[in-house]
Amino acid sequence: MEKMMQRRNALGLIGSGIVGMVGLTTSAWAQATGDVAPGLTGSERQITIWRDPGCGCCDAYGDYLEEHGFTVTRVDDRDFDKRSVEVGVPAQGIGCHLAEIDGYYVSGLVPVDIIERLLETRPAITGITLPGMPANAPGMAAVKSGTLRTYAFGPEGISIYADE
């Protein structure tokens, strides 16, 4: 297992110095937050991520979710942004990948605690999005600093879902 991790990190550094760094920072993020999706079971723990095949932060984000107890399926999709708009993500609010979990869409590097809240409260929305690639989000940062603004979207429009 350790050799596999070393190989993965080495390949990430060769392909893009940032990919290797991001892979290492997700472990630190999980250790710092200590959140491991405790109350979710079954399909609520299954998440599919459509992402650009060359995106290292999406791989790191998938690792972050797995470290928090989710089962992640990664799908290479260079047109994930078009898929995002088709499912209702506002064009100006697209994150760096699109995920589907238990009937909701999650766009971008949304922290686990916000995803858990979405699944526990089950609001009448299509999904949530963290636009862009914030430097302090899971998959990008070792430890969250500052505020991440996540938006809800659905038939009723767009609203702020979380400011954390």
ROKENU-177983 format. One record per atom (N, C-alpha, C): residue in one letter; x, y, z. Coordinates in pm, whole numbers, plus 32768, in hexadecimal, padded with zeros to 4 digits. Example, Ala and Ser with C-alpha at 12.3 -4.5 7.8 and 13.67 -1.06 7.14 Angstrom:
2
A85277DC7830C;A84CE7E3E830C;A85287EB6830C;S85057F1F82C4;S85577F9682CA;S850A80038313;
end
This chain:
164
M80547F8A8000;M800080008000;M8058807C8000;E80C3807A8053;E811B80ED805B;E816081047FD4;K818B80967F91;K81CB80A47F0E;K816A80E07EA9;M80EB80B87EB0;M808680EC7E55;M807581827E6C;M807381AD7EE9;M8065823C7F08;M80DE82897ED4;Q815782517EE6;Q81CF82937EB7;Q81CC829F7E1E;R81A282347DDC;R819B82347D4A;R8138829C7D1B;R80C282A27D5C;R805A83027D37;R808E83907D48;N80D083AA7DB7;N810484307DCF;N817184537D6A;A81C883F47D4A;A8233840C7CEA;A81F9842B7C60;L819783DE7C34;L815883F77BB2;L811584807BB0;G80D784A37C1E;G809685267C26;G80FB85967C1B;L816F85877C5B;L81D785ED7C55;L821285F77BCA;I822385867B87;I825885887B00;I81F785CC7AA1;G817785A47AA9;G811185DD7A50;G80F886707A6A;S80F186937AE9;S80D5871E7B10;S80F7872B7BA3;G815387817BC4;G817E87927C4F;G810A87A87CAD;I80A687EA7C7F;I803188087CD3;I7FE3878A7CF3;V7FD7872E7C96;V7F8886B57CAF;V7FBE866A7D27;G804186577D2F;G807C86137DA1;G8063865C7E23;M807486E17E1F;M805F87317E98;M7FCF87287EC7;V7F7187307E6A;V7EE4872A7E8F;V7EC286A27ECB;G7EF786377E94;G7EDD85B27ECB;G7F0A85A77F5C;L7F7A85E77F7C;L7FA985E48005;L7F56863E8060;T7F2586AE802B;T7EDC870B8080;T7E5386D680A8;T7E18867E8058;T7D948649807D;T7D9B85F680FC;S7E0585AC810D;S7E14855E8188;S7E1C85BB8200;A7E66862781F2;A7E7086868260;A7DE986C5827D;W7D9C86E48214;W7D15871D8226;W7CBF86BE8278;A7CBE863E8252;A7C6B85DC8299;A7C9885CE832A;Q7D1B85CD8341;Q7D4C85C283CA;Q7D27863C841B;A7D2C86B383DD;A7D0F872F8425;A7C7B873A8449;T7C23870E83EF;T7B94871D8409;T7B5D86AB845D;G7B9186318449;G7B6285BE8496;G7AD585908472;D7A9B85C68406;D7A1385A083E0;D7A168521838D;V79CA84BE83B5;V79BF84428369;V792D841B835D;A78E1845B830B;A7856843D82E9;A781483D38340;P77FE83EB83C1;P77D28382841B;P7744834F8405;G76E383A483E4;G7658837B83E4;G7622834C835F;L7672834882F9;L764083278274;L765982948255;T75F98257820E;T760781CA81EC;T75D881B3815D;G75F4813E8127;G75C1811380A5;G75DE81748035;S757681947FE7;S758781E87F71;S75B782747F94;E759F82A08010;E75CD83248039;E7666832C803D;R76A982BC8040;R773B82BA8045;R777982A27FBC;Q7727828B7F56;Q775682737ECE;Q775282F87E82;I77C383227E4C;I77C883A07E03;I7812838B7D7F;T77DA83C27D14;T781983BC7C90;T784984477C6D;I78C684517C41;I790184D17C1A;I792584CD7B86;W78ED852D7B3A;W791585417AAF;W797A85B37AB1;R79F285987A7B;R7A5B85FC7A81;R7AB585F67A07;D7AFB866379EE;D7B5C86667982;D7BCB860479A4;P7BF285AD7946;P7C5485457964;P7CDB857B7995;G7CFD85F67975;G7D7E862C799D;G7D7B867D7A1D;C7D0B867D7A64;C7CFC86D37ADA;C7D2D868D7B58;G7D9D86B87B8C;G7DD4867D7C06;G7D84869D7C82;C7D4787157C87;C7CFB87377D00;C7C7E86E17D0A;C7C4586B77C99;C7BD086607C9D;C7BF585D67CD4;D7C6B85A67CAF;D7C9B85277CE9;D7CB185367D7E;A7CEF85A47DA7;A7D0785BD7E35;A7C8385CA7E80;Y7C20860A7E42;Y7B9D86197E81;Y7B5A858F7E91;G7B65853A7E2A;G7B3084B27E35;G7B7384667EA6;D7BF684757EB5;D7C3F84367F23;D7C0B846B7FA9;Y7BF584EE7FB1;Y7BC0852D802A;Y7B3984F08051;L7AE184DE7FEF;L7A5E84A1800A;L7A6E8412803B;E7AC883C67FFB;E7AE0833C8024;E7B16833780B3;E7B6E839380D6;E7BA58398815D;E7B3883B681C4;H7AC983EF8196;H7A59840F81EE;H79E783A981E0;G7A06833381A8;G79A782C681AA;G794C82B88132;F7961830680C9;F790D82FC8052;F794C829B7FEE;T78F8825A7F9E;T792682087F2F;T791A825E7EB2;V798B82777E71;V799182D67E02;V79A9828E7D7E;T795782AE7D1B;T796C82817C91;T799582FB7C41;R7A0982F57C03;R7A3B83647BB2;R7A2183467B1F;V79E683A77AD8;V79C883987A4A;V7A0F840779FF;D7A6A83E179A4;D7AAC84457951;D7A47848078EF;D7A3C850478EE;D79D985477899;D7A0A85D5787D;R7A4685E87809;R7A79866D77E5;R7A0886D377D8;D798B86A477CB;D791886FD77BE;D78C58703783D;F790586EF78B2;F78B986F1792E;F787287777942;D78AA87E3790B;D786B8866791A;D77E5886C78D1;K77DE882E785B;K775E88287812;K76FA87D2785E;R772887627893;R76D3870A78E4;R769F8758795D;S76F687A9799A;S76D087F97A0F;S765B885679EF;V7666889F7980;V75FC88FC7959;V757C88AF7937;E7589883B78F6;E751487EA78D3;E74C687BD794E;V750A87A479BF;V74C387767A37;V749487EA7A8F;G74B788657A68;G748388D97AAF;G74E7892F7AF9;V7568890B7AF7;V75CB89607B37;V75D089E47AE9;P75C48A567B2D;P75CC8AD67AE7;P76528AE47AA0;A76518B117A23;A76CC8B1B79D4;A77378B6C7A1C;Q770F8BD67A63;Q77708C287AAA;Q779C8BE97B2E;G77648B767B51;G77838B367BD0;G77C18AAD7BC5;I77F68A8B7B50;I782E8A057B3B;I78AE89F47B8C;G78B789827BCE;G7930895D7C16;G798F89127BBA;C79FA88DB7BF1;C7A5F88997B9C;C7A39880A7B78;H79C987D87BA8;H799687547B81;H7903874E7BA9;L78BF86E57B81;L783386D07BA6;L782786487BE9;A77DC86447C55;A77C685C57C9C;A773085AF7CAF;E770A85307CBC;E7680850D7CDC;E768284B07D53;I762E84D07DB5;I7626847F7E2E;I7597847D7E60;D755D84087E67;D74D983F07E9F;D746F84527E6B;G746E84687DE7;G740884BD7DAA;G742985507DA4;Y749B85787DD8;Y74C786057DD4;Y754486147D7E;Y7553868A7D42;Y75CE86AC7CFA;Y762187077D52;V76A386ED7D52;V7703873E7D9D;V776E87687D3A;S777A87EB7D27;S77DB88217CC9;S784D88617D16;G78C788387CF8;G793B88767D37;G796B882E7DB3;L79C8886E7DF7;L7A1388367E67;L79CC884E7EED;V795188207EF7;V78FD88387F6D;V792E87E27FE3;P794588218058;P797187D480CD;P790B876980F7;V793D86FD8132;V78EB868B815C;V787A86B681BA;D7895870E821A;D782C8732827A;D77B587748234;I77CD87BB81C8;I775F87FA817F;I771187908130;I7758873080F5;I771586C180AF;I76C086718111;E76F786548186;E76AC860981EB;E762C86538213;R763786D58225;R75C18724824A;R7557871D81DC;L75848726815F;L7529871B80ED;L74DC869780F2;L7523862A810B;L74E685A5810C;L748E858E8187;E74B185CC81F5;E746185BD8270;E73E18611826D;T73EB868C8238;T737786E68239;T731F86D581BE;R735686A08150;R730E868380D4;R72B486F780A7;P72EE876E8090;P729D87DF8061;P726887C67FD3;A7200880F7FAF;A71C388027F2A;A721188567EC5;I728C88297EA8;I72E3886A7E47;I731D87FF7DEC;T735A882A7D7E;T739C87CD7D23;T742787AA7D56;G746B880E7D90;G74F187F67DC1;G753288727DF8;I75B688657E0F;I760488D37E44;I768388E37DF1;T76BC895D7DF5;T773789757DAB;T779589D07DF7;L781489B27DEE;L787F8A087E1E;L78C98A317D9E;P78AA8AA87D6A;P78E18AD07CE8;P797A8AD97CE5;G79B08ABC7C70;G7A3F8ACB7C5A;G7A938A657CA2;M7B0A8A8F7CC7;M7B6A8A3A7D0C;M7BA98A897D7F;P7B5C8AA37DE9;P7B928AF37E58;P7C0E8AB37E94;A7C718B057EAE;A7CF28AD37EE2;A7CE58A967F6D;N7C798AB67FB6;N7C688A82803E;N7C038A108047;A7BE389D17FD8;A7B8189647FD4;A7BC588DB7FD7;P7B7B88718001;P7BB387E97FFE;P7BE187C67F70;G7C5487897F66;G7C8D87697EE4;G7CEF87D37EB7;M7CE888497EF5;M7D4288B77ED3;M7D9A88DE7F4A;A7D6588D57FC5;A7DAB8906803B;A7DC2889880A2;A7E2D88A780EE;A7E498849815A;A7DE6885D81CC;V7DC688D981EA;V7D6A88FB8255;V7D14896E8225;K7C928964823A;K7C3789CF8212;K7C548A4E8262;S7C578ABD821B;S7C638B3E825E;S7BFF8B9B821A;G7BC88BF58265;G7B688C51822A;G7AE28C0F8212;T7A928C5181C1;T7A088C2781A8;T79F98BEF811C;L79A98B848110;L79818B4F808E;L78EB8B678080;R78C28BA78015;R78348BC07FFD;R77FF8B597F99;T77A28B087FC9;T77638AA17F78;T76D58ACE7F57;Y76AC8AB97EDA;Y76278AE37EAC;Y75CE8A6A7E93;A754E8A7A7EB1;A74E88A177E8D;A74AD8A407E07;F748689DD7DB6;F744489FB7D37;F73D589967D20;G736E89C17CDA;G72FD896A7CBD;G728C89B77C7D;P7216897D7C79;P71A389BC7C36;P717F8A457C71;E719E8A5A7CF1;E717E8ADA7D32;E71E98B437D1A;G72548B207CD4;G72BE8B817CB9;G73408B617D03;I738D8BC97D1D;I74118BBD7D5B;I740D8C087DE0;S74498BCC7E47;S74528C0E7EC9;S74D28BE17F0E;I74FC8C2C7F73;I75708C037FC1;I75478B8C8017;Y75958B21800F;Y757A8AAA805E;Y75CC8AAA80DF;A764B8AD080D3;A76A38AD28149;A770F8B3B8136;D77308B7E81A1;D779F8BDD81A8;D77F78BAF821B;E78528B568200;E78A48B1C826C;E79368B198245;
end
